Amino acid sequence: MTEAQGKEQTCVIVGASHAGSLLAVQLRKEGWAGKIILIGAEEFMPYHRPPLSKAVLAGEKEVEKILLRPALMYANNDVQLQLGAQVTKIDRTEKTVSLSNGETIAYDKLALCTGATPKHLPIGEDLPGVHYLRDANDVASIRADMSEGKQAIIIGGGYIGLETAAVMAKKGLSVTVVEMSPRLLQRVASPVISDYFRLLHQSNGVEIVTEAQVQAIAAEQERLAVQFADGSTRLADIVVIGVGVVPETGLAESAGLEVADGIVVDSYMRTNDPDIYAAGDCTVFPSPRYGRLLRLESVQNALDQARIAATSICAGEVVYDALPWFWSDQYEVKLQSAGLRLDHESEVVRGDPSTMDAKGFSVFYMRGDRMISADCVNRAKEFMVCKRLIAERLPVNLAALADESLGADQFEKQ
C-alpha cells in the first residue's frame, strides 16, 4: 500500500469507552495515516468508568473531571468524534455502518469496542427509584434519589453493588445488600476475601443478606416493596440492581460474526472477518497464559487489547498475553488483584484479615512454588511484587509469603 492509499483508508471504531478511546489515538502511534472515526452512544466525551460507582456517585467529581483524554488530544491525532450516535447495523459486504440518525459511514477497517451492558431483571421495570449503574446518566439518576436517612437496597453482592453500598453508607443512607449466592463476590473472589468484605460492610452499618432471591418490586405508598422468594417483603426508597453484565454483541451477531459469550477474536484481536477487530469487555479471546478462552471485565484488559488491536490493524502482529489485574475501592480500603486463581492448589494468607485495621493483608494463590494470583488489601507494594512474580512465572520463596518479618522483596526464590 502506498502512502497515498493509506491516507484514503478509514478506520471506524464503534464504542468510545476505554478500549475505543485508546485504540483511536494508538492507531496514530502505530502509523495509521487514514481517517479515524470514533463513534460513541453517549453524548459525553469518553470518560473513566471506575469512578462512577465511587467518586462520581459520592458527588466528589463530575463527569467532566474524569475524561480519559482532553478534547485537544483527539483533535491533535485527527480523530473524528461522533458522540450521541448509535450504530444500528454493520454491512460487511458494502463495508459500511449505519447510524440511528440515518447516516451511513464506509470503513476499510472496523473495530468493535462495544463493552458490556448490565444484566436486567424482569422486576421493577419503569418504577421510579429502581436503578442500574453503568453510565454517567445512571449515576446522575441514582444521586438524585440519594439522601441521608433513606433506605437503600442493593441487589447483587459483586464489586459494583458493594462499591455502591459503601458510597451510600458513607452518605448516611440505611443500606442492605441482597445476594443470591451463599457469600459476597462468590463468582470472582475467594472465601477469605468474601468474608473480609462482609465484615467490612457490616462494620460500616450495612446489612448483608445472602442466599436470598428477589422475586418482585412493587410501588407501595411512594416507596418500593421488595418481595423475596421466601414470601417476605422489605420496604426501600431506592433500589440499585447490580447482578453482573453481559457482553454487547448484538451488532456482531447481526453481522454474522462469530459470537460465544462475547465477540470471538484471535490472539491479535481479529474476528472471523479479516477487516473487523474487537477489544474490551465485549470480547472472548484465547489466553496462552491460562490455556482457555476468557472474557474479562476490566479496564486493564480493555486497554491492553486496544493496543494489540491497533498494532494488528496497522499490519503488525503481537500476541495478546497480558496479565489480568483489577482493583476495587470501598470505604478506606483498596483491593488490588493480579492474575486469575484458576486451578490453584493452595492459598497463603499474609496478615490477619479479621483485624480490619489499616495494615491490610494479602492472599496468595499457588500452584506448586509458582504464584498464579494474588489479592492485596491495602498492600500496594506487595501487589506490585506479586504482579511481577505472576507475570514472569517466577519461583516463589514459600516461607517468606506468610512471614511478615520478611519483606515483599524476599518473595522471589533466589
C-alpha positions as CSV (number, residue, x, y, z in Angstrom):
1,M,0.0,0.0,0.0
2,T,1.3,3.4,-0.9
3,E,1.3,6.3,1.5
4,A,-1.4,8.0,-0.6
5,Q,-3.6,4.9,-0.5
6,G,-3.1,4.7,3.3
7,K,-4.4,8.2,3.7
8,E,-7.5,7.3,1.8
9,Q,-8.4,4.5,4.2
10,T,-10.9,4.8,7.0
11,C,-10.9,3.0,10.4
12,V,-14.3,3.2,12.2
13,I,-14.3,2.4,15.9
14,V,-17.7,1.6,17.5
15,G,-17.7,2.3,21.2
16,A,-16.0,5.3,22.9
17,S,-15.1,4.0,26.3
18,H,-11.6,2.8,27.5
19,A,-10.9,0.4,24.6
20,G,-12.2,2.6,21.8
21,S,-10.7,5.9,23.1
22,L,-7.2,4.4,23.4
23,L,-7.5,2.5,20.1
24,A,-8.2,5.7,18.3
25,V,-5.0,7.5,19.5
26,Q,-2.9,4.3,19.4
27,L,-3.6,3.9,15.7
28,R,-1.8,7.1,15.0
29,K,1.2,5.9,17.1
30,E,1.2,2.7,15.0
31,G,1.3,4.7,11.8
32,W,-2.3,4.7,10.6
33,A,-2.4,7.6,8.1
34,G,-6.1,7.5,7.1
35,K,-9.3,8.7,8.7
36,I,-10.2,7.6,12.2
37,I,-13.8,7.9,13.3
38,L,-14.7,7.2,16.9
39,I,-18.4,6.6,17.4
40,G,-19.9,6.8,21.0
41,A,-23.5,6.3,22.0
42,E,-23.2,8.7,24.9
43,E,-23.1,12.4,24.5
44,F,-20.2,12.8,26.9
45,M,-16.6,12.9,25.9
46,P,-15.0,9.4,26.6
47,Y,-14.6,9.1,30.4
48,H,-13.2,6.7,33.1
49,R,-15.8,4.3,34.2
50,P,-14.4,3.0,37.6
51,P,-15.1,6.4,39.4
52,L,-18.8,6.2,38.5
53,S,-19.5,3.9,41.4
54,K,-17.1,5.7,43.7
55,A,-16.2,9.4,43.4
56,V,-18.9,10.4,40.9
57,L,-21.7,8.6,42.8
58,A,-20.4,10.3,46.0
59,G,-20.7,13.7,44.4
60,E,-16.9,14.3,44.7
61,K,-16.4,14.6,41.0
62,E,-18.4,15.3,37.9
63,V,-18.0,13.5,34.6
64,E,-16.1,16.4,33.1
65,K,-13.4,15.8,35.7
66,I,-12.9,12.1,34.8
67,L,-12.3,12.4,31.0
68,L,-10.0,9.8,29.5
69,R,-8.3,12.4,27.3
70,P,-8.8,16.1,26.7
71,A,-10.6,17.0,23.5
72,L,-7.4,18.5,22.2
73,M,-5.8,15.1,22.1
74,Y,-8.4,13.7,19.7
75,A,-8.0,16.9,17.6
76,N,-4.2,16.6,17.6
77,N,-4.5,13.0,16.4
78,D,-7.1,13.9,13.8
79,V,-9.7,11.6,15.4
80,Q,-13.2,12.5,14.3
81,L,-15.6,12.1,17.3
82,Q,-19.2,11.2,16.7
83,L,-20.9,11.3,20.1
84,G,-24.5,10.6,20.9
85,A,-24.6,8.3,17.9
86,Q,-25.9,4.7,17.9
87,V,-24.7,2.2,15.3
88,T,-27.6,0.1,14.2
89,K,-26.1,-2.1,11.5
90,I,-22.9,-3.4,10.0
91,D,-22.9,-4.3,6.3
92,R,-19.9,-6.5,5.8
93,T,-20.5,-6.7,2.0
94,E,-20.6,-3.0,1.4
95,K,-18.2,-2.4,4.3
96,T,-20.5,0.3,6.0
97,V,-22.0,1.0,9.3
98,S,-25.5,2.6,9.7
99,L,-26.3,5.0,12.4
100,S,-29.6,5.7,14.1
101,N,-29.7,9.2,12.6
102,G,-29.8,7.7,9.1
103,E,-26.1,8.3,8.3
104,T,-24.0,5.6,6.7
105,I,-20.2,5.5,7.1
106,A,-17.9,3.5,4.9
107,Y,-14.9,1.7,6.5
108,D,-11.8,-0.1,5.4
109,K,-11.1,-1.4,8.9
110,L,-13.7,-1.7,11.7
111,A,-13.1,-2.1,15.4
112,L,-15.9,-3.1,17.8
113,C,-15.3,-1.8,21.3
114,T,-19.0,-2.1,22.4
115,G,-18.3,-3.1,26.0
116,A,-20.9,-4.7,28.2
117,T,-24.4,-3.9,29.5
118,P,-26.0,-4.7,32.8
119,K,-28.0,-7.8,33.2
120,H,-31.6,-6.7,33.6
121,L,-34.0,-8.5,35.9
122,P,-37.7,-8.6,34.9
123,I,-38.7,-6.8,38.1
124,G,-39.4,-3.2,39.0
125,E,-39.2,-2.1,35.4
126,D,-40.1,1.6,34.9
127,L,-40.6,2.1,38.6
128,P,-39.2,5.4,40.0
129,G,-36.3,4.7,42.4
130,V,-35.2,1.4,40.7
131,H,-31.8,1.8,39.0
132,Y,-29.0,0.1,37.2
133,L,-25.5,1.6,37.3
134,R,-23.4,1.5,34.1
135,D,-23.0,5.0,32.7
136,A,-22.9,8.6,33.7
137,N,-26.7,9.1,33.3
138,D,-27.4,6.2,35.5
139,V,-25.2,7.7,38.3
140,A,-27.0,11.1,37.9
141,S,-30.3,9.4,38.4
142,I,-29.1,7.5,41.5
143,R,-27.6,10.6,43.0
144,A,-30.9,12.5,42.6
145,D,-32.6,9.8,44.6
146,M,-30.0,9.6,47.4
147,S,-30.3,11.5,50.6
148,E,-29.4,10.9,54.2
149,G,-31.8,8.6,56.2
150,K,-33.3,6.9,53.1
151,Q,-33.5,3.1,52.9
152,A,-31.5,1.6,50.0
153,I,-31.5,-2.0,48.9
154,I,-28.7,-3.1,46.6
155,I,-29.5,-6.3,44.7
156,G,-26.2,-8.1,43.9
157,G,-23.1,-8.5,46.1
158,G,-20.5,-8.1,43.4
159,Y,-18.0,-5.3,43.2
160,I,-20.4,-2.7,41.7
161,G,-23.0,-3.5,44.3
162,L,-20.5,-3.3,47.2
163,E,-18.9,-0.1,45.9
164,T,-22.3,1.5,45.6
165,A,-23.2,0.3,49.1
166,A,-20.0,1.8,50.5
167,V,-20.8,5.2,49.0
168,M,-24.4,5.2,50.2
169,A,-23.5,4.1,53.7
170,K,-21.0,7.0,53.9
171,K,-23.7,9.3,52.7
172,G,-25.9,8.3,55.7
173,L,-28.3,6.0,53.9
174,S,-29.5,2.8,55.6
175,V,-28.2,0.1,53.2
176,T,-29.0,-3.5,52.7
177,V,-27.1,-5.7,50.3
178,V,-29.0,-8.7,49.0
179,E,-27.0,-11.6,47.4
180,M,-28.5,-14.7,45.9
181,S,-25.3,-16.8,46.5
182,P,-24.1,-18.1,49.9
183,R,-21.4,-15.4,50.0
184,L,-20.5,-12.0,48.6
185,L,-18.3,-11.9,45.5
186,Q,-18.7,-15.6,45.1
187,R,-18.0,-15.6,41.3
188,V,-14.9,-13.5,41.5
189,A,-13.2,-13.9,44.9
190,S,-12.0,-16.5,47.4
191,P,-13.9,-17.1,50.7
192,V,-11.2,-15.2,52.6
193,I,-11.9,-12.0,50.5
194,S,-15.6,-12.6,50.7
195,D,-15.6,-12.8,54.5
196,Y,-13.4,-9.7,54.8
197,F,-15.7,-7.6,52.7
198,R,-18.8,-8.9,54.5
199,L,-17.2,-7.8,57.9
200,L,-16.1,-4.5,56.4
201,H,-19.5,-3.6,55.3
202,Q,-21.2,-4.8,58.5
203,S,-18.8,-2.7,60.5
204,N,-19.9,0.3,58.5
205,G,-23.6,-0.4,59.2
206,V,-24.5,-2.2,56.1
207,E,-26.8,-5.2,56.4
208,I,-25.8,-8.2,54.4
209,V,-28.4,-10.8,53.3
210,T,-27.2,-13.8,51.4
211,E,-29.0,-16.8,49.9
212,A,-31.9,-14.5,49.2
213,Q,-33.7,-14.2,45.9
214,V,-35.7,-11.1,44.9
215,Q,-38.9,-12.0,43.1
216,A,-40.6,-8.7,42.5
217,I,-40.5,-5.0,43.2
218,A,-43.8,-3.1,43.6
219,A,-44.7,0.5,44.3
220,E,-46.2,1.0,47.8
221,Q,-47.3,4.4,49.1
222,E,-44.4,6.3,47.4
223,R,-41.9,3.6,48.5
224,L,-40.7,0.4,46.9
225,A,-41.8,-3.0,48.3
226,V,-39.0,-5.6,47.5
227,Q,-40.6,-9.0,47.6
228,F,-38.5,-12.2,48.2
229,A,-38.9,-15.8,47.1
230,D,-39.5,-16.8,50.8
231,G,-42.6,-14.6,50.9
232,S,-41.0,-11.8,52.9
233,T,-41.1,-8.1,51.9
234,R,-38.8,-5.2,52.7
235,L,-39.5,-1.5,52.0
236,A,-37.0,0.8,50.4
237,D,-36.8,4.3,49.0
238,I,-34.1,3.4,46.4
239,V,-33.1,0.1,44.8
240,V,-30.0,-0.5,42.8
241,I,-29.7,-3.7,40.8
242,G,-26.1,-4.9,40.1
243,V,-26.2,-8.5,39.1
244,G,-23.4,-8.6,36.6
245,V,-23.1,-7.6,32.9
246,V,-23.4,-9.3,29.5
247,P,-21.1,-8.5,26.6
248,E,-22.7,-6.2,24.0
249,T,-22.6,-8.5,20.9
250,G,-25.8,-7.5,19.1
251,L,-24.1,-5.7,16.2
252,A,-21.6,-8.5,15.8
253,E,-24.3,-11.2,15.8
254,S,-26.5,-9.5,13.3
255,A,-23.4,-9.0,11.0
256,G,-22.7,-12.8,11.1
257,L,-19.5,-12.5,13.2
258,E,-18.6,-15.4,15.5
259,V,-20.0,-14.9,19.0
260,A,-19.7,-17.2,22.0
261,D,-20.3,-15.3,25.3
262,G,-18.5,-12.4,23.6
263,I,-17.2,-11.5,20.2
264,V,-14.7,-14.2,19.4
265,V,-11.3,-12.8,18.5
266,D,-7.9,-14.5,18.0
267,S,-4.7,-13.6,19.8
268,Y,-4.3,-10.5,17.6
269,M,-7.9,-9.2,18.3
270,R,-9.1,-10.2,14.8
271,T,-12.6,-11.5,14.3
272,N,-13.5,-14.0,11.7
273,D,-13.8,-11.1,9.3
274,P,-10.3,-10.0,8.3
275,D,-11.3,-6.3,8.3
276,I,-13.1,-6.3,11.6
277,Y,-11.4,-6.3,15.1
278,A,-12.7,-6.1,18.6
279,A,-11.4,-5.2,22.0
280,G,-12.5,-4.9,25.6
281,D,-15.4,-6.3,27.7
282,C,-17.2,-7.4,24.6
283,T,-14.6,-10.0,23.5
284,V,-13.8,-13.6,24.3
285,F,-10.2,-14.5,23.4
286,P,-7.7,-17.3,23.7
287,S,-5.3,-16.9,26.6
288,P,-1.9,-18.6,26.2
289,R,-1.3,-18.0,29.9
290,Y,-4.4,-19.9,31.1
291,G,-4.9,-22.3,28.1
292,R,-8.5,-21.5,27.5
293,L,-10.9,-18.9,26.2
294,L,-11.5,-16.0,28.5
295,R,-13.8,-13.0,28.7
296,L,-12.6,-10.3,31.2
297,E,-14.4,-7.3,32.5
298,S,-11.6,-4.9,33.5
299,V,-10.1,-1.6,32.4
300,Q,-6.7,-3.2,32.1
301,N,-7.9,-5.8,29.7
302,A,-9.7,-3.2,27.6
303,L,-6.6,-1.0,27.3
304,D,-4.2,-3.9,26.6
305,Q,-6.4,-5.3,23.9
306,A,-6.9,-1.9,22.3
307,R,-3.1,-1.6,21.9
308,I,-2.9,-5.1,20.3
309,A,-5.8,-4.3,18.0
310,A,-4.2,-1.0,16.9
311,T,-1.0,-3.0,16.0
312,S,-3.0,-5.6,14.1
313,I,-5.0,-3.0,12.1
314,C,-1.6,-1.5,11.1
315,A,-0.4,-4.9,9.8
316,G,1.7,-5.7,12.9
317,E,1.5,-8.9,14.9
318,V,1.8,-9.0,18.7
319,V,0.1,-11.8,20.6
320,Y,-2.2,-10.7,23.5
321,D,-1.0,-12.4,26.7
322,A,-1.2,-9.6,29.3
323,L,-1.6,-10.5,33.0
324,P,-5.1,-9.7,34.2
325,W,-5.4,-7.3,37.1
326,F,-8.1,-5.4,38.8
327,W,-8.9,-3.1,41.7
328,S,-11.8,-2.0,43.9
329,D,-12.1,0.9,46.4
330,Q,-14.6,0.6,49.3
331,Y,-14.5,2.9,52.3
332,E,-10.8,3.5,53.0
333,V,-9.9,0.1,51.6
334,K,-8.2,-0.7,48.3
335,L,-8.2,-4.2,47.0
336,Q,-5.8,-4.9,44.2
337,S,-5.9,-8.3,42.4
338,A,-3.5,-9.8,40.0
339,G,-3.9,-13.0,37.9
340,L,-6.7,-15.5,38.0
341,R,-6.9,-18.1,40.6
342,L,-8.0,-20.8,38.1
343,D,-7.0,-24.3,39.2
344,H,-4.9,-23.1,42.2
345,E,-3.7,-25.8,44.6
346,S,-3.2,-23.8,47.8
347,E,-3.6,-20.4,49.5
348,V,-1.2,-18.5,51.7
349,V,-2.6,-15.6,53.8
350,R,-0.2,-12.9,54.9
351,G,-1.5,-10.7,57.7
352,D,-4.8,-11.0,59.6
353,P,-8.0,-10.4,57.7
354,S,-10.1,-10.4,60.9
355,T,-8.4,-7.3,62.5
356,M,-9.9,-4.9,59.9
357,D,-7.1,-2.5,60.5
358,A,-5.3,-0.2,58.0
359,K,-2.4,-2.6,57.7
360,G,-4.4,-4.9,55.5
361,F,-3.5,-8.3,54.3
362,S,-2.7,-10.4,51.2
363,V,-3.9,-13.8,49.9
364,F,-1.6,-15.6,47.5
365,Y,-2.9,-18.4,45.3
366,M,-0.3,-21.0,44.5
367,R,0.3,-23.9,42.1
368,G,3.4,-25.6,43.4
369,D,6.0,-22.9,44.0
370,R,4.5,-20.6,41.5
371,M,2.1,-17.8,42.4
372,I,-0.8,-17.7,39.9
373,S,-2.9,-15.0,41.6
374,A,-2.9,-12.5,44.5
375,D,-5.4,-10.4,46.3
376,C,-3.8,-7.5,48.2
377,V,-5.8,-5.3,50.6
378,N,-4.1,-2.0,51.4
379,R,-0.8,-3.5,50.4
380,A,0.3,-1.8,47.3
381,K,4.0,-2.8,47.5
382,E,3.1,-6.5,47.8
383,F,0.7,-6.1,44.9
384,M,3.5,-4.7,42.6
385,V,5.9,-7.5,43.6
386,C,3.2,-10.2,43.0
387,K,2.3,-8.8,39.6
388,R,5.9,-9.4,38.5
389,L,6.2,-12.8,40.1
390,I,3.0,-13.9,38.4
391,A,3.6,-12.3,35.0
392,E,7.1,-13.7,34.8
393,R,6.1,-17.1,36.3
394,L,9.0,-16.9,38.8
395,P,9.5,-19.4,41.6
396,V,8.5,-18.2,45.0
397,N,10.0,-18.5,48.4
398,L,7.0,-20.0,50.1
399,A,8.4,-19.5,53.6
400,A,8.6,-15.7,53.1
401,L,5.0,-15.3,52.0
402,A,3.3,-15.7,55.4
403,D,6.2,-14.4,57.4
404,E,5.6,-10.7,58.0
405,S,9.1,-10.2,59.4
406,L,10.3,-10.7,55.8
407,G,9.7,-8.0,53.2
408,A,8.0,-8.5,49.8
409,D,11.4,-8.2,48.2
410,Q,12.2,-11.6,49.6
411,F,9.2,-13.3,47.9
412,E,11.2,-14.4,45.0
413,K,13.2,-17.6,45.4
414,Q,16.9,-16.9,44.9
